[in-house]
């Protein structure tokens, strides 16, 4: 290949070789050189001295670089070694970066020499591959830097007192000691975009990264890089060369991105999740070995631990400061405030707490008070458990002061947590409610106990009775309810006064309590009514009844003994009704009603006795209740109607009619007035019934004014005691007359003698007011009730009515005859008209007429008839003339 000078012996002159010999020698020399050239294990090129065009290449270069010999001869060395220049004269031992045909880069050391090649000055270039050697050196250096970086960071962690200062120092260590181009620490945000917030950084261009959006959301385009993936997975993410990653292409266009290649994203984890990142950028590609990965992972763990530790310290400092500040403010609060640590030792106590508990703060700070203050360990344990589970507990407890005095308090315990939501302490607020509880007990006593006798009242009895019936239904054990009413108690009040009556009731309560077991209930319902409830009398109904009877008789005897009432000795008896119960067959209301019925049965039997509930009597009461409900409905649906019975004078001429109420029930048929009139009076329905009767009667009366034959007729309407005593009765009469147009002079109101029993002055006042309006009055059923002649002569009456009970036997019973004659005479002496009802035959009429009675009403003249028939009757001339 190269040109050389022919060799000559230095001792013996040789003749010049022939031209053929010279040519052969040259071929041998070239072959030897080629063999040596190709057998060299290192790649060798012969290049033009100036242009670096490859003139020759050995087999080692062909094998190492992948080009064929023909391809090499068409290339120049710059296509293999990019950093060579035409002026390079000395490249000995200089590391260079070569590129193979497949694009791989290898590190080589170059040695060159000059030679003549084909008569021209050329360069002999030999390449020694040092890629692995340099990689090993680089790995060792990187591992050494990593060790140094971890050591320095741990030293910073030990010294750290501020989280932000620590993070900045760690980033600076990564740049200065770790050899990274840039480092930053960021935290995952829990906002809607799940942003990553950079809080510390170091490196020449680190400030630019604070403006670049980053996210850890899998749905965000900014969350697809190493940072987002590391936070989501919790695993370290290495990108050896960001220029080969599509996700970085837009970022690499930024002008401030300066020669950045490799990236390492280290997640910072706590016990729950990855909460942050330690992010490293390198100038070169990142090729982290198996020895370095554990170091970086341990460093990330140490940093995360340091952050948690500093945050916990800061949280504790802030919490302690907050508690101290709050304690200072709350020291003036009225409520007792105590702050306890989780070990229940007292951390703080305000002045009000010192007053409530009796200890000073100096005596209890650092000590547990629970066992001294609260002497109900189960309740305290339950309260503490509730605080830990829910964060708060409210309730009422009894505490004991230092002087051992018991105080009732309302307590609110609240769990105080630190910044990491870990339990720190318990804030206990206590309010002294001793007086309030005493007031509540007094209120409850007033609500459930009779203030006079201190016995349970009706409300408490009903509650206990409900409980007793439920217990009986479950256990099968029977019991009994005893309803006790004092006989003639009203007489005692009226004669000796209410104070003596109260004394008697108090002594009755004491005797009842002593006559029964402690488990039995004695209650006062009100007035002179008491109830005894006996429980657990066995499961045999006969035995239950016998035991209840014995207790009833014992009570009769106890209450029958004389009473000492401040100098007065009083004898009293009682009537007792017994209603057994058992097996869940009764309701509270039914049982009370049964005992009440039995008590009235005992009174009807002569008082001072024991009566048992009679189902037949219950049936009567039930029927009465049903009839009341039907009557109420009948009044709403206008089922009641009027019939009219005529009234006649001595010549039997028609003078008027009496309106009588009738009721035809859809199922019951005609209901007797003797059944529904007293019931209406008892229940108050008589007011509505009377209003309807008066309205119908006056409406018919108004129609008579248009006919001369009926203008003089009167309409008699019965008025009950309750109806007459109603405050609006007088006004109601006037309004009804005005509404219907009936003449007041034709309306006659029939009153009963029982009306005269009391408040005679009010009765006279109302009668005079209506009489002045034109209304007349008749005293019905005279002789059957209570009437005083002195009252009678004062009443503005127009008529007396002889009751049919005297008329019925007036011909056969001398007494009735005397009474009838007396009433007639009385009426005449008082200047009153007298009418007799119940006249059924002409003999009775003749007797009454003989003795001066000039008006009659009864079957002799006609039975009560409906309005339609009455109209027809009045149309007959004989009806009017008689």
C-alpha positions in Angstrom: 0.0 0.0 0.0 2.6 2.5 1.0 5.7 3.4 -1.0 9.1 2.5 0.5 12.7 2.8 -0.6 14.5 -0.4 -1.7 16.7 -1.9 0.9 20.6 -2.4 0.3 23.2 -4.3 2.1 25.5 -2.0 4.0 28.6 -4.4 3.5 28.4 -6.0 0.0 27.3 -4.1 -3.0 24.4 -5.8 -4.8 23.6 -5.5 -8.4 20.3 -3.7 -9.1 17.3 -6.1 -9.3 15.6 -6.5 -12.5 12.3 -4.8 -13.2 10.3 -8.0 -12.8 12.0 -8.8 -9.6 11.2 -5.4 -8.3 7.6 -5.8 -9.3 7.3 -9.2 -7.6 8.9 -7.9 -4.4 6.4 -5.0 -4.4 3.4 -7.4 -4.7 4.7 -9.5 -1.8 5.2 -6.4 0.3 1.7 -5.2 -0.4 0.2 -8.5 0.4 2.0 -8.7 3.7 0.9 -5.1 4.5 -2.8 -6.0 3.6 -2.7 -9.1 5.8 -1.3 -7.1 8.7 -3.8 -4.3 8.0 -6.9 -6.6 7.9 -5.8 -8.8 10.9 -5.6 -5.8 13.2 -8.5 -6.2 15.8 -8.9 -2.4 16.0 -10.8 -0.5 13.3 -8.3 1.3 11.0 -8.8 3.8 8.2 -6.4 5.5 5.8 -7.8 8.9 5.0 -6.8 11.8 2.8 -4.7 14.2 4.8 -6.8 17.2 4.0 -10.3 16.0 3.1 -10.5 13.0 5.4 -11.9 10.9 2.5 -11.5 7.3 3.3 -8.9 5.7 1.1 -8.7 2.3 2.8 -10.4 0.4 5.6 -9.7 -2.8 7.4 -12.1 -5.7 8.2 -12.4 -4.7 11.9 -13.9 -1.4 10.9 -16.3 -3.1 8.5 -17.4 -5.4 11.3 -17.7 -2.8 14.0 -19.4 0.0 12.1 -21.6 -2.1 9.8 -20.6 -0.5 6.5 -19.1 -2.5 3.6 -15.7 -1.8 2.4 -17.2 -0.3 -0.8 -19.5 1.9 1.3 -16.6 3.1 3.4 -14.5 4.0 0.3 -17.3 6.4 -0.8 -17.4 8.2 2.6 -15.2 10.6 4.5 -14.3 10.2 8.2 -16.6 13.1 9.2 -19.6 10.8 8.5 -18.4 8.5 11.2 -16.8 11.0 13.6 -18.8 14.2 13.6 -16.3 16.3 15.6 -13.3 16.0 13.3 -12.1 19.0 11.4 -9.8 19.5 8.5 -7.2 21.2 10.7 -6.9 18.3 13.2 -3.3 17.4 13.3 -3.0 15.6 16.6 -6.0 13.4 17.8 -4.0 10.9 19.8 -5.9 9.5 22.8 -8.7 12.0 22.3 -12.2 10.5 23.2 -14.6 10.8 20.4 -18.2 9.9 19.7 -18.6 7.7 16.6 -21.9 6.7 14.9 -22.4 3.2 13.4 -24.5 2.6 10.3 -27.5 1.6 12.5 -27.3 4.9 14.4 -25.7 3.7 17.5 -23.1 5.9 19.1 -19.9 4.5 20.6 -17.1 6.1 22.5 -13.7 5.7 21.1 -10.1 6.9 21.6 -8.4 7.8 18.3 -4.7 7.4 17.4 -3.4 8.8 14.1 -0.2 8.8 12.2 0.9 10.1 8.8 2.1 8.0 5.9 2.5 8.1 2.2 -0.3 6.3 0.4 0.0 5.9 -3.3 2.6 8.6 -3.3 0.3 11.0 -1.4 0.5 12.2 2.2 -2.3 10.4 4.1 -3.5 9.8 7.6 -3.6 6.4 9.4 -6.5 6.5 11.9 -6.9 3.8 14.5 -10.1 3.7 16.8 -10.1 2.0 20.2 -13.7 1.4 21.5 -13.9 2.7 25.2 -17.7 2.8 25.4 -18.0 0.2 28.2 -15.0 1.6 30.0 -16.5 5.1 30.0 -20.0 3.8 30.9 -18.5 1.9 33.9 -16.7 5.1 35.0 -19.8 7.1 34.5 -21.9 4.6 36.5 -19.5 4.6 39.3 -19.4 8.4 39.4 -23.2 8.6 39.3 -23.5 6.0 42.1 -20.9 8.0 44.1 -22.8 11.2 43.6 -26.1 9.4 44.5 -24.5 8.2 47.8 -23.2 11.7 48.5 -26.6 13.3 47.6 -28.5 10.9 49.9 -26.1 11.4 52.7 -26.3 15.2 52.4 -30.1 15.1 52.2 -30.3 13.0 55.3 -28.1 15.4 57.1 -30.4 18.2 56.0 -33.4 16.2 57.2 -31.9 15.9 60.7 -31.2 19.6 60.9 -34.5 20.7 59.4 -36.9 22.9 61.4 -38.9 24.3 58.4 -40.5 22.3 55.6 -40.0 24.9 52.9 -36.4 25.5 53.9 -35.7 21.7 53.9 -37.2 21.2 50.4 -35.2 24.1 48.9 -32.0 22.7 50.5 -32.7 19.1 49.1 -33.3 20.5 45.6 -30.0 22.5 45.9 -28.2 19.3 47.1 -29.5 17.4 44.1 -28.0 20.0 41.7 -24.8 20.7 43.6 -23.9 17.2 44.8 -26.1 14.9 42.7 -25.0 16.5 39.5 -28.5 17.1 38.2 -29.3 20.0 35.9 -32.4 20.9 37.9 -34.6 19.6 40.7 -38.0 20.5 42.2 -40.5 19.3 44.8 -44.2 19.6 44.2 -47.4 18.5 45.9 -50.6 16.9 44.5 -53.5 19.3 44.9 -57.0 18.1 45.5 -58.7 20.7 43.3 -60.9 19.9 40.3 -58.0 19.9 37.9 -55.8 17.9 40.3 -52.9 20.3 39.7 -49.3 19.7 40.9 -47.9 22.7 42.8 -44.1 23.2 42.8 -43.1 24.5 46.2 -39.3 24.3 46.0 -36.7 24.1 43.2 -33.0 24.6 42.3 -31.1 24.8 39.0 -30.5 27.4 36.3 -33.9 27.2 34.6 -36.0 25.9 37.5 -38.1 29.0 37.8 -39.6 28.4 34.4 -41.2 25.2 35.6 -43.4 26.9 38.1 -45.3 28.4 35.1 -45.7 25.2 33.2 -49.1 23.4 33.9 -48.8 19.9 35.4 -51.5 17.6 36.7 -51.9 14.2 38.2 -55.3 13.6 36.6 -55.4 10.6 34.2 -58.0 12.6 32.2 -55.8 15.7 31.7 -53.3 16.1 28.9 -51.0 17.7 31.5 -51.2 14.5 33.6 -49.7 12.0 31.1 -46.0 12.8 31.8 -43.7 11.2 34.4 -45.0 13.5 37.2 -48.7 12.5 36.8 -47.9 8.8 36.3 -45.7 8.6 39.4 -48.3 10.3 41.5 -51.1 8.0 40.3 -49.1 4.8 40.5 -47.0 5.6 43.6 -43.9 4.2 41.7 -40.8 5.9 40.5 -40.9 6.8 36.8 -37.6 7.1 34.7 -37.5 8.6 31.3 -33.9 8.0 29.9 -34.2 10.6 27.1 -37.1 13.0 26.9 -36.3 13.8 23.3 -37.5 10.3 22.4 -40.8 10.8 24.2 -43.8 12.2 22.2 -45.3 13.8 25.4 -42.3 16.1 25.7 -42.2 17.4 22.1 -44.2 20.5 22.5 -42.3 21.3 25.7 -39.0 20.9 24.0 -39.9 23.8 21.7 -39.7 26.2 24.7 -36.7 28.5 24.4 -35.7 28.0 28.0 -35.3 24.2 27.7 -31.6 24.0 27.7 -29.9 20.6 27.0 -32.2 18.6 29.2 -32.3 14.9 28.5 -33.1 12.4 31.3 -35.9 12.6 33.9 -36.4 10.8 37.2 -39.8 11.3 39.0 -39.8 10.1 42.6 -43.1 9.9 44.4 -43.3 11.0 48.0 -45.7 8.7 49.9 -47.2 8.6 53.3 -49.3 5.8 54.8 -52.3 6.7 52.6 -51.1 7.7 49.1 -48.4 9.5 47.0 -48.8 13.2 48.0 -45.9 14.8 46.3 -42.9 14.4 43.9 -39.1 14.8 44.0 -38.3 15.5 40.3 -34.8 15.4 38.8 -33.5 16.5 35.4 -30.2 15.5 33.9 -28.1 16.9 31.1 -27.4 13.5 29.7 -29.6 10.5 29.2 -30.6 8.8 32.5 -29.5 5.2 32.8 -30.1 4.3 36.5 -28.6 1.0 37.5 -30.0 -1.5 39.9 -27.6 -0.2 42.7 -28.9 3.4 42.3 -32.7 2.7 42.3 -32.9 1.6 46.0 -30.9 4.7 46.9 -33.3 7.1 45.2 -36.3 5.2 46.6 -34.9 5.4 50.1 -34.2 9.1 49.5 -37.8 9.7 48.4 -39.0 7.8 51.5 -36.7 9.8 53.8 -37.9 13.1 52.3 -41.6 12.0 52.7 -41.0 11.0 56.3 -39.2 14.3 57.0 -42.1 16.3 55.5 -44.6 14.3 57.6 -42.5 14.8 60.7 -42.1 18.5 60.2 -45.8 18.9 59.5 -46.7 16.9 62.6 -44.4 19.1 64.6 -45.8 22.3 63.0 -49.4 21.0 63.6 -48.6 20.3 67.2 -47.1 23.7 67.7 -50.0 25.3 66.0 -52.5 23.2 67.9 -50.8 24.0 71.2 -50.7 27.7 70.3 -54.4 27.6 69.3 -55.4 25.8 72.4 -53.4 28.2 74.5 -55.0 31.2 72.8 -58.5 29.7 73.1 -57.8 28.8 76.7 -56.9 32.4 77.3 -60.1 33.6 75.8 -62.2 30.9 77.4 -60.7 31.5 80.8 -63.4 34.2 81.3 -66.2 31.9 80.1 -69.1 31.1 82.4 -69.0 27.4 81.5 -66.4 25.1 83.1 -63.8 24.3 80.4 -61.2 21.5 80.8 -58.8 20.4 78.0 -57.5 16.8 78.5 -54.9 15.0 76.5 -55.6 11.7 74.9 -54.1 10.1 78.0 -56.8 12.0 80.0 -54.3 14.1 81.8 -55.5 17.7 82.2 -53.8 20.2 79.9 -55.9 23.3 80.8 -58.6 24.3 83.2 -60.3 27.7 83.3 -61.5 29.7 86.3 -65.1 28.5 86.0 -63.9 24.9 86.1 -61.9 25.6 89.3 -65.1 26.9 90.9 -67.2 24.0 89.7 -64.8 21.2 90.6 -63.2 22.7 93.7 -59.6 22.1 92.5 -57.2 24.7 91.3 -55.5 24.4 87.9 -52.1 23.9 89.6 -53.5 20.9 91.5 -54.7 19.0 88.4 -52.6 20.1 85.4 -50.7 17.0 84.3 -53.0 14.6 86.3 -56.1 12.6 85.4 -59.3 13.8 87.1 -61.7 11.1 85.7 -61.6 8.7 88.7 -62.0 11.5 91.2 -64.7 13.5 89.4 -66.8 10.8 87.6 -67.7 7.8 89.7 -69.6 6.0 86.9 -66.8 4.2 84.9 -69.2 2.5 82.4 -70.8 5.8 81.5 -67.5 7.6 81.2 -66.1 4.8 79.0 -69.1 4.9 76.7 -68.8 8.7 76.4 -65.1 8.5 75.6 -65.8 5.8 72.9 -68.4 8.0 71.4 -66.0 11.0 71.3 -63.4 8.9 69.4 -65.9 7.5 67.0 -68.0 10.6 66.2 -65.9 13.5 67.4 -68.4 14.7 70.0 -70.5 13.5 72.9 -73.2 15.4 74.7 -75.0 14.3 77.9 -75.7 14.7 81.5 -73.5 13.4 84.3 -73.1 13.6 88.0 -69.7 14.8 89.2 -68.1 15.0 92.6 -66.3 18.1 93.7 -63.1 18.1 95.8 -65.3 18.5 98.9 -67.2 15.4 97.8 -70.4 17.3 97.1 -72.4 15.9 94.2 -73.2 18.3 91.3 -75.3 17.6 88.2 -73.7 18.9 85.0 -74.5 19.1 81.3 -71.4 18.0 79.4 -70.2 18.4 75.9 -66.9 16.6 75.0 -65.3 17.5 71.6 -62.4 15.8 70.0 -59.6 18.2 69.0 -57.5 17.0 66.1 -54.2 18.1 64.6 -53.5 19.1 61.0 -53.3 15.4 60.0 -56.7 14.8 61.6 -55.1 12.8 64.4 -56.6 13.0 67.9 -54.8 15.6 69.9 -57.0 16.3 73.0 -60.5 16.5 74.3 -62.3 19.8 75.0 -64.8 19.3 77.9 -67.4 22.0 78.5 -69.5 21.5 81.6 -72.5 23.6 82.8 -73.8 23.3 86.4 -77.5 22.3 86.0 -78.2 21.2 89.5 -80.8 23.9 90.0 -82.3 23.3 86.6 -82.6 19.5 87.3 -84.2 20.2 90.6 -86.7 22.4 88.8 -87.3 19.8 86.2 -87.9 17.2 88.9 -90.4 19.5 90.5 -92.1 20.2 87.1 -92.2 16.4 86.5 -93.6 15.9 89.9 -96.3 18.5 89.2 -97.0 16.9 85.8 -97.2 13.3 87.0 -98.1 13.6 90.7 -101.1 15.1 92.5 -99.8 18.1 94.6 -102.3 17.5 97.4 -101.8 13.8 98.1 -98.4 13.3 96.3 -99.9 10.3 94.6 -99.5 9.6 90.9 -102.0 11.6 88.9 -104.1 10.5 85.9 -101.3 10.9 83.4 -98.9 8.8 85.3 -101.6 6.2 86.0 -102.4 5.9 82.3 -98.7 5.4 81.5 -98.3 2.7 84.2 -101.5 1.0 83.2 -100.4 0.9 79.6 -97.1 -0.7 80.7 -99.0 -3.2 83.0 -101.3 -4.3 80.3 -98.4 -4.9 77.9 -96.5 -6.9 80.6 -99.7 -8.9 81.4 -100.0 -9.7 77.7 -96.5 -11.1 77.6 -96.4 -12.9 80.9 -100.0 -14.1 81.3 -100.1 -12.6 84.8 -103.4 -11.0 85.6 -104.2 -7.9 87.6 -107.1 -5.7 88.6 -108.0 -2.0 88.5 -110.0 -0.7 91.6 -112.0 2.5 91.1 -112.6 4.2 94.5 -115.1 7.0 95.1 -115.8 8.5 98.5 -119.4 8.5 99.5 -121.0 11.9 100.2 -117.7 13.8 100.0 -119.5 16.9 98.6 -121.5 17.1 101.9 -118.2 17.2 103.9 -116.9 20.1 101.7 -120.2 22.0 102.0 -120.5 21.6 105.8 -116.9 21.7 107.1 -115.2 23.5 104.2 -112.7 22.6 101.5 -109.7 22.6 103.9 -111.2 19.8 105.9 -112.0 18.0 102.6 -108.4 18.3 101.6 -107.3 16.8 104.9 -109.6 13.9 104.4 -108.2 13.3 100.9 -104.6 13.3 102.3 -105.5 10.8 104.9 -107.3 8.6 102.4 -104.2 8.6 100.2 -102.1 7.5 103.2 -104.6 4.7 104.1 -104.7 3.4 100.5 -100.9 3.3 100.3 -100.7 1.3 103.5 -103.5 -1.1 102.4 -101.6 -2.3 99.2 -98.2 -3.7 98.3 -95.3 -1.4 97.4 -95.4 -2.7 93.9 -99.0 -1.6 93.4 -100.0 1.8 92.1 -102.2 4.2 94.1 -103.3 7.2 92.1 -105.7 10.1 92.5 -107.7 11.0 89.4 -109.2 14.2 90.9 -111.9 15.2 93.3 -112.7 12.3 95.5 -111.8 9.6 93.0 -108.9 7.3 93.6 -107.6 4.3 91.6 -105.5 1.3 92.8 -103.8 -0.9 90.2 -102.9 -4.4 91.3 -100.3 -6.4 89.3 -99.0 -9.9 89.2 -102.0 -11.6 90.8 -101.4 -14.9 89.0 -102.7 -16.5 85.8 -105.9 -17.9 87.1 -108.8 -15.5 86.5 -110.8 -16.8 89.5 -107.9 -16.3 91.8 -107.2 -12.9 90.4 -110.8 -11.9 91.1 -110.7 -13.3 94.7 -107.4 -11.5 95.5 -108.8 -8.2 94.1 -112.0 -8.6 96.1 -110.0 -9.2 99.3 -107.9 -6.0 98.6 -111.2 -4.1 97.9 -112.7 -5.2 101.2 -109.5 -4.3 103.0 -109.6 -0.9 101.5 -113.3 -0.5 102.5 -112.4 -1.3 106.1 -109.4 1.1 106.1 -111.4 4.0 104.6 -114.3 3.3 106.9 -112.5 4.1 110.1 -113.1 7.6 111.6 -110.9 10.5 110.4 -109.5 13.2 112.7 -109.9 16.6 111.0 -108.5 19.2 113.4 -110.9 18.7 116.2 -113.6 17.1 114.0 -114.1 13.4 113.8 -115.6 12.4 110.5 -117.0 9.1 109.4 -116.8 8.3 105.7 -117.4 5.3 103.5 -116.5 4.5 99.9 -117.7 2.6 96.9 -115.3 0.5 95.0 -115.5 -0.8 91.4 -113.2 -3.6 90.3 -112.3 -4.5 86.8 -109.9 -7.5 86.4 -107.5 -7.6 83.4 -105.1 -10.1 81.9 -103.9 -11.7 78.6 -103.9 -8.4 76.7 -107.7 -8.5 76.3 -108.3 -4.9 77.4 -107.2 -1.5 76.4 -106.5 1.3 78.9 -109.6 3.1 78.0 -111.8 0.0 78.2 -110.4 -1.0 81.6 -110.9 2.5 83.1 -114.5 2.5 81.8 -115.2 -0.9 83.2 -113.9 0.0 86.6 -115.9 3.2 86.5 -119.1 1.3 85.6 -118.4 -1.2 88.4 -118.0 1.7 90.9 -121.4 3.2 89.9 -122.8 -0.3 90.2 -121.5 -0.4 93.8 -123.1 3.0 94.5 -126.4 1.9 93.1 -126.2 -1.2 95.4 -126.3 1.1 98.4 -122.7 2.5 98.7 -119.9 1.3 101.1 -119.5 -1.9 99.0 -117.4 -3.5 96.3 -118.8 -4.0 92.8 -117.3 -6.1 90.0 -117.6 -5.1 86.4 -120.9 -6.5 84.8 -120.6 -7.1 81.0 -124.4 -6.4 80.7 -123.9 -3.0 82.2 -121.0 -2.5 79.8 -123.3 -3.4 76.9 -125.8 -0.7 78.1 -123.0 1.9 78.2 -121.8 0.8 74.7 -125.3 1.1 73.4 -125.6 4.5 74.9 -122.3 5.6 73.2 -123.5 4.2 69.9 -126.9 6.0 70.3 -125.0 9.3 71.0 -122.9 8.9 67.8 -126.1 8.2 65.8 -127.9 11.2 67.3 -125.0 13.4 66.5 -125.1 12.2 62.9 -128.9 12.5 62.8 -128.6 16.2 63.7 -126.0 16.7 61.0 -128.2 15.0 58.4 -131.6 16.5 59.5 -133.1 13.1 60.4 -135.2 14.6 63.2 -138.6 15.9 62.4 -141.6 17.4 64.3 -145.1 16.1 65.1 -147.8 18.3 66.5 -150.4 17.5 69.2 -153.4 19.8 69.3 -154.6 21.8 72.3 -158.2 22.7 73.0 -160.3 25.0 75.2 -163.4 24.1 77.3 -165.6 24.2 74.2 -163.1 21.8 72.6 -162.2 24.4 70.0 -158.6 24.3 68.7 -156.3 26.9 70.4 -152.9 25.7 69.4 -150.5 22.8 69.1 -147.4 21.5 70.9 -144.3 20.7 68.8 -142.8 17.3 69.7 -139.5 16.0 68.3 -139.3 12.6 66.7 -136.4 10.6 65.2 -136.6 7.9 62.6 -133.2 6.1 62.3 -132.3 4.4 59.0 -131.6 1.1 60.9 -133.1 1.6 64.4 -136.4 2.8 63.1 -138.4 5.2 65.3 -136.3 6.0 68.4 -138.3 6.9 71.5 -138.0 10.5 72.7 -137.6 9.0 76.2 -134.3 7.6 74.9 -132.8 10.4 72.9 -134.1 13.5 74.6 -132.3 12.8 78.0 -129.2 11.7 76.1 -129.1 14.9 74.2 -129.5 16.9 77.4 -126.6 14.9 79.0 -124.2 15.2 76.1 -125.0 18.8 75.2 -126.6 17.9 71.9 -129.8 19.3 73.2 -128.6 22.8 72.1 -128.5 21.8 68.4 -131.6 19.7 68.8 -133.5 22.6 70.4 -132.3 25.0 67.7 -133.6 22.8 64.9 -137.0 22.2 66.7 -137.4 25.9 67.3 -136.6 26.7 63.6 -139.0 24.1 62.2 -141.8 25.1 64.6 -141.5 28.8 64.0 -141.3 28.2 60.2 -144.7 26.5 60.4 -146.1 29.1 62.8 -145.3 31.8 60.3 -147.5 30.2 57.6 -150.5 30.5 59.9 -150.5 34.3 59.8 -151.9 34.5 56.3 -155.2 32.7 57.2 -157.7 34.2 59.5 -158.7 30.8 60.7 -155.2 30.1 62.1 -153.9 33.5 63.0 -154.9 33.0 66.7 -153.3 29.6 67.1 -150.3 29.2 69.4 -147.2 27.0 69.0 -145.9 25.4 72.2 -142.2 24.4 72.1 -140.4 22.5 74.9 -137.2 24.1 76.2 -134.7 22.1 78.2 -132.9 23.4 81.3 -129.5 23.3 79.5 -130.9 25.1 76.5 -132.6 27.8 78.6 -129.4 28.4 80.6 -127.3 28.9 77.6 -126.0 32.6 77.5 -127.3 33.1 74.0 -130.8 31.7 74.4 -132.7 34.9 74.5 -130.9 36.2 71.4 -131.5 32.9 69.6 -135.3 33.1 70.2 -135.3 36.7 68.8 -133.2 35.8 65.7 -135.3 32.7 65.0 -138.5 34.7 65.1 -137.0 37.4 62.9 -135.7 34.8 60.4 -139.0 32.9 60.0 -141.3 35.9 60.4 -143.4 34.2 63.1 -145.2 36.4 65.6 -143.7 36.3 69.1 -147.3 36.4 70.6 -148.0 33.1 69.0 -145.0 31.3 70.5 -145.3 29.6 73.9 -142.2 28.2 75.5 -142.8 25.2 77.9 -140.3 25.1 80.8 -139.9 22.3 83.4 -139.9 22.6 87.2 -136.2 21.4 87.4 -135.3 24.8 85.9 -136.2 26.5 89.2 -133.7 24.6 91.2 -131.1 27.3 91.2 -130.2 30.8 90.0 -133.8 32.0 90.0 -132.9 35.6 89.4 -131.2 34.8 86.1 -134.2 32.7 85.1 -136.7 35.5 85.9 -134.5 38.0 84.0 -134.5 35.9 80.8 -138.2 35.2 81.0 -139.0 38.9 81.5 -136.9 39.8 78.5 -138.7 37.3 76.2 -142.1 38.1 77.7 -141.5 41.8 76.9 -140.8 40.7 73.3 -144.2 39.0 73.2 -143.3 35.4 74.0 -145.4 33.5 76.6 -144.4 30.8 79.1 -146.0 27.6 80.3 -144.6 25.5 83.3 -144.6 21.9 82.0 -145.1 18.8 84.2 -146.2 20.9 87.1 -146.3 18.9 90.4 -143.6 16.4 89.5 -140.5 18.3 90.4 -139.1 21.0 92.7 -141.0 24.2 92.9 -141.3 26.8 95.6 -144.5 28.8 95.8 -142.5 31.9 96.6 -140.5 31.4 93.4 -143.6 30.4 91.5 -145.5 33.6 92.2 -142.4 35.6 91.0 -142.1 33.9 87.7 -143.6 35.7 84.7 -145.7 32.6 83.7 -148.8 32.5 81.6 -149.8 28.9 82.1 -149.5 25.8 84.4 -149.6 22.4 82.8 -150.9 19.4 84.8 -148.6 16.4 84.2 -150.3 13.4 82.6 -149.3 11.2 85.5 -151.9 13.0 87.6 -154.5 13.1 84.9 -154.3 9.4 84.0 -155.8 8.2 87.3 -157.7 11.3 88.3 -161.0 9.3 88.3 -159.7 6.4 90.4 -157.0 7.7 92.6 -158.1 10.2 95.2 -154.6 11.5 95.6 -154.3 12.4 92.0 -157.7 14.0 92.1 -156.6 16.1 95.0 -153.4 17.1 93.2 -155.2 18.0 90.0 -157.8 20.2 91.9 -154.9 21.8 93.9 -153.0 22.7 90.7 -156.2 24.1 89.1 -156.9 26.2 92.2 -153.3 27.4 92.4 -153.4 28.5 88.9 -156.6 30.4 89.4 -155.3 32.1 92.5 -152.1 33.2 90.6 -154.1 34.3 87.6 -152.6 31.7 85.4 -154.3 29.5 82.7 -154.2 25.8 83.4 -154.0 23.1 80.8 -154.1 19.3 81.4 -152.1 16.9 79.2 -152.8 13.3 78.7 -156.6 13.6 78.6 -157.7 10.3 76.9 -161.5 10.2 77.5 -164.4 12.5 78.0 -164.8 11.6 81.6 -161.4 12.9 82.5 -162.1 16.1 80.5 -165.5 16.5 82.3 -163.8 16.1 85.8 -161.2 18.7 85.0 -163.7 21.1 83.5 -165.9 20.7 86.6 -163.1 21.9 88.8 -162.2 24.9 86.6 -159.6 23.5 84.1 -160.4 25.1 80.7 -157.7 23.7 78.4 -156.8 20.2 77.4 -154.4 18.1 75.4 -154.4 14.4 74.8 -155.5 11.4 72.7 -159.2 12.4 73.3 -158.5 15.1 70.8 -155.9 13.4 68.7 -152.5 11.8 68.6 -149.4 13.8 67.5 -149.3 14.1 63.7 -146.8 15.3 61.1 -146.9 18.8 59.6 -148.5 17.5 56.4 -151.4 16.0 58.3 -151.7 19.0 60.5 -152.2 21.2 57.5 -155.0 19.0 56.2 -156.6 18.9 59.7 -156.5 22.7 60.0 -158.3 23.0 56.7 -161.4 21.4 58.2 -163.9 23.9 59.6 -164.8 21.6 62.4 -161.2 21.5 63.5 -161.2 25.2 64.3 -164.7 25.6 65.7 -164.6 22.4 67.7 
